[in-house]
Amino acid sequence: MLSERGESRLEPAVLHLDAVLDDVGAGVLRVPAFQRPFVWRPEQMLDLFDSVERGYPIGSLLLWETTRQVESLDQVGDVTVDDPPPGQVVSYVLDGHQRISTLFGVLRRLGRPPRPDDQREWKWRIYRDLSPRSDTERYRHHRAAGTPPAPAPDNFLPVRSVANTLDFLNFSRNLEYRVGRDRADRLVREADRVVQRIKGYKLSLITIKGGDLEQAVEVYTRLNRKGVRMDADQVISALTHRPGQRTLANRVDDIVESVATTGFGELPRLAVFRVVLAVADEPDVMTPRWEAMAQRLQNRLVDAVPAAEQAVHRTVEFLISAGLPLARFLPYAHQLVVLAKFFHHCPEPNDDQWFELRRWFWVTSWAGSFAGANSTVLRSALEEMQLFATRRVRLSLDTGAVQPMPDAFNLNSARTLAYVAWETNELPKRSDGMGQEFDVVRLLASGATQAYRSVVAGDSRPANKLVFPTVAGLGVEKSLTDLPADGGGLFDHDPASPYSSAGARRILESHAIPLSAWFRLKEGNGALFVADRTRELEVRLRAFAEEIGFGLGDDLEGVADDDSE
């Protein structure tokens, strides 16, 4: 593939992993400074090595080969690499930083053991369990110094020894000394197979030969449209980066982190990047022409980034007050961008504007307003919100399209995410099967998909889903049906006890379970339980809609498609 100017070309290649890592260490394969920092989680690092050993494809690396000097990192995977050789052609990683850092940082690490108190070093110390029972979780981290812990410390091969013959020989000798020749032979044979699989792994590379950075990024974005995952802020970072300055991608990460530390959770990075563009008055924040955007942004980023950070934090404060407990339940990332545009132009809204914004948030969430939104839809929403912020128009709201009850509980659906946010505020104090009150938001923050549990089998409607901790081994349905129906419980003298009818009613009310639904459940009729609880939830939804200024139609149920951005 040639660029439009005919000055660069694409060359695919396949190289052994060792050869690629040799180039990294020699400084001829570099990670440019405009790349975002290493952010992979430890489990992603383990999965990568498991894929490599199994021979699974891990995606192509996209490189740009040039004689031009580009500011680059002097460490990859926290391991120091050589400076680029003077006058020699150098390749820069445009896509693959996280994978290259993981492979190089683990396989080319020094053999010294980590300190027990080192919070960064341990993740680079990966071990391969050589025991035959370890096929599903073959790769492990070990946080402490010394050898891996019992029950079988001798089964663990330090992955760094794969690329270091001396380390591997030491591992083999020590193994024979500790466990005897027969068992050591079996483990060493398995370890040798691991070494051969990893060292023999072949990486696919796509190299952009020649041209300038703008041309490389042009190819970079075209490949993105063909399925290669690239972050938009990294594209602009590449085109606007200046030596000695923090990149735009780094600064977007800073904003995401600053919100996460409040307890609200991580906002979508792409949405935060689009906030920066919206604050900088970019006309198209979704599918712009990257080079033209970078040229316009170059002198505006100094002001746009801090202004965007302020707008994002004001937006988060608003979302919390409007009823969104956690970032992960934001129905549409576009809502963050549009609201931040408002708070950029109107940091201190009056009561009427605040009320209107709250209604806008819930209506757009329940009506699917940003499902499949394109550049035109988002541009129109941003323009309208800016006019609303300057008090020149009122927001147009399609309340007739509102359907707040999902037809199925699907956390990839914006309608379901909005339902969860509403239910969390509607039922803020809930009790578990033992009558103990628990923090709903904290439980959801720790694991949203695991927190919601079905009451009866085979029904996907939201009314069949409860956040309801129970004792180990006891299902939700059994825990509910075991609550007493009369005053004959063991602890009737304590009305707060779940073993009294008063305590049971409190548990049910905390989950919006009417007594009629509960009796249906005790009778074994799960379908009528769900139907009765659905009616109770719909009554509450209607009351909430009236509170924010509009009525709901006859049909509250909407499709819960995968439409969250």
KEMIKOL-710810 format. One line per field, with one value per residue (C-alpha): z negated, y, x; residue number from 1. Coordinates in Angstrom, 3 decimals. Layout:
BEGIN
w: c(Z	...)
v: c(Y	...)
u: c(X	...)
resi: c(NUM	...)
//
This chain:
BEGIN
w: c(0.000	1.033	-0.462	1.734	2.048	2.998	0.430	-1.831	-1.397	-3.514	-3.925	-5.847	-7.478	-9.918	-12.392	-15.297	-18.677	-19.660	-16.623	-17.415	-21.055	-19.953	-17.875	-20.870	-23.084	-20.388	-20.078	-16.444	-17.344	-19.519	-21.385	-20.563	-23.476	-22.243	-23.060	-26.204	-29.202	-29.893	-31.251	-30.876	-33.902	-35.254	-33.955	-30.431	-30.645	-31.673	-28.852	-26.318	-27.313	-27.345	-23.789	-22.632	-24.027	-22.423	-19.095	-18.964	-16.934	-19.115	-16.383	-14.056	-15.218	-13.211	-12.781	-11.053	-9.644	-9.094	-9.303	-11.088	-14.796	-16.913	-20.684	-22.147	-25.462	-26.963	-28.805	-27.513	-30.112	-32.785	-31.166	-29.825	-26.082	-23.991	-22.298	-18.586	-16.547	-14.888	-11.219	-11.163	-10.083	-13.130	-13.414	-15.795	-17.270	-16.278	-17.457	-19.817	-22.683	-25.394	-23.792	-23.088	-26.616	-28.154	-26.104	-26.429	-30.080	-31.124	-28.808	-28.894	-32.598	-34.860	-37.000	-40.372	-42.577	-43.245	-46.588	-48.545	-48.888	-45.204	-43.894	-40.253	-39.836	-40.760	-37.693	-35.440	-37.352	-35.595	-36.196	-34.150	-36.180	-34.770	-36.544	-34.372	-36.308	-35.294	-31.730	-32.401	-34.518	-33.413	-33.967	-37.379	-39.072	-42.250	-44.373	-47.051	-46.913	-46.565	-44.957	-44.388	-47.407	-48.346	-47.618	-44.651	-44.323	-42.148	-39.435	-38.560	-35.707	-35.768	-32.304	-32.110	-31.890	-28.527	-26.791	-28.919	-28.519	-31.744	-33.757	-32.274	-33.119	-36.687	-36.965	-35.708	-38.036	-41.090	-40.224	-40.167	-43.490	-45.146	-43.740	-42.417	-38.911	-37.800	-38.715	-37.608	-34.187	-33.708	-34.733	-32.645	-29.563	-30.001	-30.641	-27.464	-25.474	-26.872	-25.876	-22.326	-21.869	-23.075	-21.343	-18.149	-18.124	-15.035	-15.177	-12.305	-11.511	-9.189	-8.519	-6.980	-5.040	-4.682	-4.499	-7.332	-10.583	-9.115	-6.369	-8.883	-10.956	-7.818	-7.245	-10.957	-10.825	-7.586	-9.156	-12.155	-9.902	-8.709	-12.209	-13.786	-17.191	-17.589	-20.081	-18.524	-21.172	-20.286	-16.673	-17.691	-20.248	-17.467	-15.279	-18.011	-20.214	-20.954	-22.725	-26.468	-26.683	-28.052	-25.248	-24.803	-25.476	-28.806	-29.747	-28.872	-31.165	-33.902	-33.607	-33.683	-36.760	-38.550	-38.212	-39.171	-42.455	-43.534	-43.699	-40.638	-38.540	-35.152	-32.414	-28.793	-27.520	-24.067	-25.552	-27.589	-24.457	-22.647	-25.496	-24.808	-21.142	-21.984	-24.398	-21.670	-19.379	-16.908	-14.389	-14.204	-17.355	-15.979	-12.516	-11.753	-9.259	-11.643	-10.033	-9.728	-13.295	-14.630	-12.916	-14.372	-17.836	-18.084	-19.766	-21.547	-23.620	-26.342	-27.216	-26.038	-28.250	-31.653	-30.576	-29.574	-32.923	-34.791	-32.572	-33.095	-36.876	-36.888	-34.660	-37.038	-39.980	-38.009	-36.985	-40.592	-41.732	-38.816	-39.985	-38.245	-41.004	-38.987	-35.687	-34.477	-34.365	-32.076	-29.329	-26.482	-26.412	-24.146	-27.110	-28.914	-25.903	-25.439	-29.151	-29.440	-26.579	-28.678	-31.832	-29.857	-28.770	-31.953	-35.035	-37.452	-36.077	-37.731	-39.236	-36.053	-33.934	-36.476	-36.434	-32.623	-32.410	-34.789	-32.644	-29.489	-30.961	-31.817	-28.635	-26.356	-28.374	-28.233	-24.645	-23.063	-21.790	-21.142	-19.937	-16.811	-16.846	-13.989	-13.615	-12.543	-15.582	-17.999	-16.333	-16.538	-20.228	-21.032	-19.224	-20.998	-24.397	-23.841	-23.002	-26.084	-28.214	-26.974	-27.638	-24.034	-23.553	-25.573	-25.119	-22.766	-24.401	-22.749	-25.824	-23.644	-22.827	-26.493	-27.535	-30.818	-31.466	-29.487	-27.988	-29.168	-31.665	-29.442	-30.811	-27.251	-26.754	-27.546	-28.638	-31.170	-32.458	-32.979	-34.750	-37.119	-37.873	-38.579	-40.714	-42.744	-43.700	-44.130	-46.553	-48.277	-51.481	-50.980	-53.270	-52.579	-53.438	-57.072	-57.418	-57.377	-55.476	-52.789	-50.548	-47.109	-45.251	-46.769	-45.843	-42.286	-42.041	-42.987	-40.245	-38.416	-36.451	-39.509	-41.843	-40.046	-40.538	-39.131	-41.485	-39.277	-36.419	-32.773	-33.038	-31.764	-32.776	-35.156	-37.828	-38.153	-38.998	-42.554	-44.276	-47.169	-49.016	-50.607	-52.706	-50.773	-48.903	-49.244	-46.140	-46.040	-45.570	-48.502	-50.716	-49.945	-50.315	-53.671	-55.163	-57.555	-56.435	-59.947	-63.482	-64.235	-63.734	-66.192	-67.018	-67.017	-70.007	-67.723	-64.949	-63.078	-62.674	-59.291	-61.277	-62.240	-59.847	-60.485	-59.620	-56.508	-55.313	-55.715	-53.564	-50.860	-50.882	-50.530	-47.188	-45.991	-46.308	-47.082	-49.387	-46.527	-44.492	-47.457	-48.092	-44.386	-44.818	-47.911	-45.916	-43.274	-40.593	-39.468	-36.410	-38.516	-40.996	-38.168	-36.811	-40.212	-40.887	-37.365	-38.109	-41.362	-39.571	-36.837	-39.437	-40.905	-37.464	-36.663	-39.929	-39.174	-35.660	-37.104	-39.543	-36.688	-34.726	-32.302	-32.175	-30.758	-28.098	-28.394	-27.190	-29.430	-27.979	-25.448	-23.633	-25.479	-22.454	-22.680	-22.099	-24.846	-23.283)
v: c(0.000	3.367	6.705	9.317	11.084	7.837	8.368	5.406	1.757	-1.125	-4.275	-7.285	-9.656	-12.555	-12.753	-15.018	-13.485	-13.582	-11.496	-8.844	-8.626	-8.421	-5.359	-3.776	-4.311	-2.990	0.231	-0.274	-1.011	1.862	2.879	6.543	8.903	9.866	6.378	6.120	4.463	0.749	0.089	-3.636	-5.459	-8.466	-10.922	-9.510	-10.190	-13.802	-14.269	-13.024	-15.615	-18.349	-17.381	-17.301	-20.757	-22.190	-20.618	-18.397	-15.158	-12.075	-9.479	-7.734	-5.076	-1.865	-0.165	2.960	2.667	5.915	7.635	10.568	10.955	10.634	11.061	7.570	5.715	4.605	1.754	-0.901	-3.000	-1.238	-2.646	-0.198	-0.452	0.817	4.201	4.139	3.607	6.894	7.156	3.798	3.173	2.814	1.371	2.934	1.022	2.622	-0.273	-3.015	-1.115	-3.124	-6.475	-5.586	-4.193	-7.355	-9.710	-7.700	-6.762	-10.388	-12.258	-9.816	-9.042	-9.448	-12.572	-10.787	-11.556	-8.750	-7.046	-8.046	-4.370	-3.522	-2.687	-2.429	-5.212	-8.243	-8.042	-8.663	-11.875	-14.462	-18.208	-21.188	-24.019	-27.222	-29.604	-31.597	-30.266	-26.672	-26.529	-23.823	-21.467	-22.262	-18.818	-17.177	-14.111	-14.377	-11.236	-12.122	-12.665	-16.131	-19.180	-19.523	-20.755	-24.238	-26.646	-27.242	-24.536	-26.795	-26.880	-23.200	-22.168	-18.480	-17.281	-14.958	-18.102	-18.920	-16.379	-16.901	-20.176	-19.726	-19.057	-22.173	-24.329	-23.035	-23.812	-27.365	-28.015	-26.689	-28.761	-31.997	-31.090	-30.462	-33.166	-35.919	-36.947	-38.776	-36.061	-33.347	-34.991	-34.891	-31.240	-30.204	-31.913	-29.927	-26.750	-27.348	-27.724	-24.370	-22.755	-24.086	-22.960	-19.429	-19.001	-20.455	-18.153	-15.958	-12.407	-10.723	-7.229	-4.551	-1.913	1.482	2.200	5.834	8.923	11.355	10.950	12.425	9.810	7.028	8.169	8.318	4.623	4.021	5.445	3.645	0.345	1.328	1.422	-2.059	-3.488	-2.686	-1.196	2.291	4.993	8.304	10.326	8.473	9.545	13.191	12.695	11.496	14.491	17.148	15.812	18.035	16.848	17.440	17.794	15.367	13.852	14.323	10.594	10.964	13.937	12.092	9.291	11.896	13.078	9.515	8.768	11.955	10.953	7.324	8.383	10.005	6.555	7.153	4.768	5.008	7.038	5.864	7.278	7.941	10.019	12.098	12.663	13.819	16.228	17.817	18.178	19.587	22.125	23.130	23.744	21.016	20.664	16.851	14.974	11.501	11.040	14.038	14.406	13.767	15.887	18.946	18.503	18.170	21.401	23.264	21.787	22.316	25.719	25.117	22.053	24.090	25.686	22.948	20.115	21.863	23.330	19.851	18.435	21.034	20.361	16.601	16.935	19.240	16.749	13.893	15.909	16.502	12.838	11.690	14.192	13.139	9.532	7.839	6.003	4.768	5.539	1.974	2.562	5.601	4.583	6.419	7.811	10.578	11.866	12.697	14.648	16.652	17.433	18.479	20.909	22.487	22.758	24.240	27.108	27.274	26.161	27.343	26.514	27.887	25.643	25.578	24.523	21.875	20.445	20.469	18.738	16.034	15.417	15.423	12.748	10.368	10.957	10.371	7.255	5.787	6.787	5.355	8.817	8.012	4.421	4.195	7.951	9.315	12.521	14.506	13.467	14.254	17.573	18.628	17.646	19.607	22.705	22.546	22.072	25.057	27.216	25.911	26.758	30.362	30.412	30.980	27.782	25.101	21.482	19.462	16.175	13.249	12.075	10.080	7.605	6.911	3.237	2.830	-0.886	-3.175	-6.284	-8.226	-7.604	-6.963	-4.857	-4.127	-2.227	1.483	0.953	-1.686	0.508	3.337	0.920	-0.166	3.480	4.303	1.187	1.919	5.314	4.049	1.339	2.801	0.715	-3.004	-5.997	-9.389	-12.770	-12.382	-8.994	-7.109	-3.817	-3.606	-0.918	-1.476	0.878	-0.666	-4.146	-3.042	-1.312	-4.536	-6.580	-5.464	-8.638	-10.858	-8.660	-9.181	-12.684	-14.375	-15.348	-17.989	-19.836	-19.017	-15.483	-12.601	-9.719	-7.105	-7.858	-11.305	-9.816	-8.879	-7.624	-10.005	-11.527	-14.883	-17.370	-19.656	-22.418	-20.862	-19.490	-16.304	-18.093	-20.439	-17.597	-15.601	-18.458	-19.422	-16.075	-16.616	-15.823	-15.363	-14.653	-18.156	-17.502	-18.459	-14.857	-13.166	-11.095	-9.250	-7.488	-6.738	-10.434	-11.986	-14.888	-12.680	-11.638	-7.957	-8.537	-10.476	-7.633	-5.187	-7.377	-7.647	-3.919	-3.056	-4.914	-3.633	-7.126	-6.801	-9.419	-10.676	-11.482	-13.164	-15.421	-16.351	-17.381	-19.473	-21.181	-22.105	-19.721	-17.869	-16.280	-14.560	-13.456	-11.653	-10.202	-8.819	-7.301	-5.819	-3.995	-2.652	-1.370	0.248	2.145	3.492	4.386	6.383	8.274	9.080	10.306	12.599	13.942	14.993	16.584	14.233	11.288	7.838	6.154	2.854	0.708	1.019	-1.920	-1.219	-3.428	-4.004	-4.253	-4.053	-0.300	1.199	2.827)
u: c(0.000	1.448	0.583	-1.037	2.334	4.056	6.825	6.210	5.305	4.135	6.211	4.860	7.325	7.453	10.350	11.232	10.467	14.154	15.140	12.532	13.645	17.288	16.387	14.655	17.698	20.051	18.066	17.026	13.403	12.191	9.048	8.345	7.789	4.325	3.017	0.901	2.637	2.588	-0.906	-1.495	-2.878	-0.939	-3.542	-3.147	0.580	-0.059	-2.569	-0.018	2.570	-0.051	-1.052	2.577	3.293	0.154	1.133	-1.934	-1.688	-1.227	-1.727	0.681	3.117	2.893	6.279	7.547	11.070	12.938	16.310	14.655	15.272	12.122	12.166	11.841	11.911	15.203	13.455	11.071	9.291	11.373	14.540	17.125	17.780	20.695	20.617	19.765	22.951	24.056	23.097	21.320	17.741	15.471	11.952	9.393	6.455	3.145	0.987	2.191	3.803	2.021	2.876	6.523	6.976	5.530	7.691	10.896	10.381	9.887	12.262	15.198	15.136	18.147	18.175	18.254	15.224	12.728	12.504	9.363	8.393	8.838	5.365	6.489	8.989	6.862	4.598	7.612	8.425	6.286	6.548	5.392	3.853	5.356	2.990	0.564	-2.476	-1.773	-3.128	-5.746	-3.600	-0.095	1.401	1.559	2.979	4.973	5.044	7.588	11.329	12.817	11.245	7.491	5.546	4.376	2.801	5.138	7.809	9.965	7.305	7.759	10.040	11.068	10.040	13.060	15.257	13.629	15.852	18.965	20.832	22.816	19.647	18.040	21.078	21.066	17.359	17.974	20.924	19.116	16.086	18.067	19.680	16.282	13.993	16.233	17.171	13.993	11.547	13.977	14.268	10.492	10.257	13.265	11.826	8.604	10.612	12.613	9.381	8.218	11.522	11.318	7.710	8.415	11.774	10.333	7.306	7.035	5.751	3.954	5.239	3.897	6.557	5.883	9.064	10.107	7.953	7.332	5.435	2.257	2.287	2.953	-0.003	-2.153	-1.441	-1.920	-5.470	-6.355	-5.360	-7.472	-10.529	-9.587	-9.615	-6.219	-6.957	-5.488	-6.417	-7.376	-5.547	-2.335	-2.726	-2.990	-0.214	2.076	1.266	1.408	4.197	7.152	10.337	10.302	6.513	3.955	1.939	-1.767	-2.266	-0.420	-2.569	-5.768	-4.572	-4.034	-7.648	-8.975	-6.864	-7.895	-11.556	-10.898	-9.275	-12.568	-14.172	-16.354	-14.254	-12.546	-14.168	-13.771	-10.464	-11.860	-14.686	-12.218	-10.142	-13.277	-13.977	-10.581	-11.520	-14.964	-13.477	-11.010	-14.037	-13.108	-15.965	-15.800	-14.801	-15.550	-14.039	-11.835	-9.029	-6.172	-3.462	-5.699	-6.915	-3.373	-2.324	-5.301	-4.781	-1.029	-1.251	-4.550	-3.711	-2.006	-5.356	-7.736	-6.448	-6.773	-10.117	-11.282	-10.165	-12.222	-15.248	-14.922	-14.819	-17.853	-19.650	-18.847	-20.191	-23.379	-23.732	-23.401	-26.035	-28.293	-28.163	-25.234	-23.323	-20.327	-18.609	-19.114	-22.892	-22.710	-25.169	-23.416	-19.883	-21.237	-23.257	-20.013	-18.730	-21.932	-22.334	-18.686	-19.281	-22.047	-19.929	-17.053	-19.287	-21.375	-19.405	-22.106	-25.580	-28.700	-31.384	-33.467	-30.485	-29.499	-33.036	-33.098	-29.710	-30.896	-33.960	-31.792	-29.525	-32.360	-34.355	-31.349	-30.465	-33.976	-34.763	-31.589	-30.704	-27.030	-27.400	-25.261	-24.714	-22.610	-20.613	-23.673	-25.720	-22.916	-22.081	-25.734	-25.923	-22.763	-24.028	-27.383	-25.733	-23.448	-26.475	-28.265	-25.217	-25.327	-29.123	-30.124	-32.185	-33.917	-32.946	-35.137	-36.124	-37.922	-39.824	-42.213	-39.411	-38.625	-38.795	-36.917	-37.542	-35.184	-36.749	-33.699	-30.899	-27.872	-25.021	-23.832	-27.075	-27.371	-30.974	-29.857	-27.031	-29.539	-31.879	-29.091	-28.225	-31.882	-32.442	-29.310	-30.716	-34.270	-33.143	-30.063	-30.293	-30.672	-30.404	-28.859	-30.366	-29.279	-30.927	-27.615	-27.547	-24.844	-23.356	-24.897	-22.558	-19.456	-20.613	-21.354	-17.975	-16.213	-17.884	-20.995	-21.626	-21.252	-23.308	-26.634	-28.018	-31.112	-33.916	-35.539	-33.874	-34.475	-35.886	-33.734	-36.030	-34.566	-37.176	-35.610	-32.200	-31.227	-28.116	-28.618	-25.637	-26.395	-24.481	-22.152	-23.949	-27.410	-29.140	-31.189	-34.529	-33.963	-32.754	-35.919	-38.379	-36.835	-37.886	-40.834	-44.381	-45.744	-44.639	-43.419	-39.728	-37.024	-36.095	-39.517	-38.489	-36.037	-38.030	-34.791	-34.018	-34.762	-36.231	-39.185	-41.931	-41.119	-37.463	-38.448	-40.670	-37.791	-35.561	-38.213	-39.005	-35.316	-35.359	-38.769	-40.275	-44.000	-45.526	-47.689	-44.549	-42.908	-45.911	-45.863	-42.234	-43.011	-45.755	-43.204	-44.501	-41.400	-43.043	-45.700	-43.007	-41.199	-44.452	-45.488	-42.071	-42.018	-45.292	-43.831	-40.715	-42.799	-44.856	-41.629	-40.248	-43.388	-43.075	-39.417	-40.271	-42.946	-40.351	-38.065	-40.861	-42.580	-44.972	-44.325	-46.453	-48.286	-45.360	-42.306	-40.364	-37.613	-35.136	-31.862	-29.573	-25.762	-25.597	-23.434	-20.361)
resi: c(1	2	3	4	5	6	7	8	9	10	11	12	13	14	15	16	17	18	19	20	21	22	23	24	25	26	27	28	29	30	31	32	33	34	35	36	37	38	39	40	41	42	43	44	45	46	47	48	49	50	51	52	53	54	55	56	57	58	59	60	61	62	63	64	65	66	67	68	69	70	71	72	73	74	75	76	77	78	79	80	81	82	83	84	85	86	87	88	89	90	91	92	93	94	95	96	97	98	99	100	101	102	103	104	105	106	107	108	109	110	111	112	113	114	115	116	117	118	119	120	121	122	123	124	125	126	127	128	129	130	131	132	133	134	135	136	137	138	139	140	141	142	143	144	145	146	147	148	149	150	151	152	153	154	155	156	157	158	159	160	161	162	163	164	165	166	167	168	169	170	171	172	173	174	175	176	177	178	179	180	181	182	183	184	185	186	187	188	189	190	191	192	193	194	195	196	197	198	199	200	201	202	203	204	205	206	207	208	209	210	211	212	213	214	215	216	217	218	219	220	221	222	223	224	225	226	227	228	229	230	231	232	233	234	235	236	237	238	239	240	241	242	243	244	245	246	247	248	249	250	251	252	253	254	255	256	257	258	259	260	261	262	263	264	265	266	267	268	269	270	271	272	273	274	275	276	277	278	279	280	281	282	283	284	285	286	287	288	289	290	291	292	293	294	295	296	297	298	299	300	301	302	303	304	305	306	307	308	309	310	311	312	313	314	315	316	317	318	319	320	321	322	323	324	325	326	327	328	329	330	331	332	333	334	335	336	337	338	339	340	341	342	343	344	345	346	347	348	349	350	351	352	353	354	355	356	357	358	359	360	361	362	363	364	365	366	367	368	369	370	371	372	373	374	375	376	377	378	379	380	381	382	383	384	385	386	387	388	389	390	391	392	393	394	395	396	397	398	399	400	401	402	403	404	405	406	407	408	409	410	411	412	413	414	415	416	417	418	419	420	421	422	423	424	425	426	427	428	429	430	431	432	433	434	435	436	437	438	439	440	441	442	443	444	445	446	447	448	449	450	451	452	453	454	455	456	457	458	459	460	461	462	463	464	465	466	467	468	469	470	471	472	473	474	475	476	477	478	479	480	481	482	483	484	485	486	487	488	489	490	491	492	493	494	495	496	497	498	499	500	501	502	503	504	505	506	507	508	509	510	511	512	513	514	515	516	517	518	519	520	521	522	523	524	525	526	527	528	529	530	531	532	533	534	535	536	537	538	539	540	541	542	543	544	545	546	547	548	549	550	551	552	553	554	555	556	557	558	559	560	561	562	563	564	565)
//
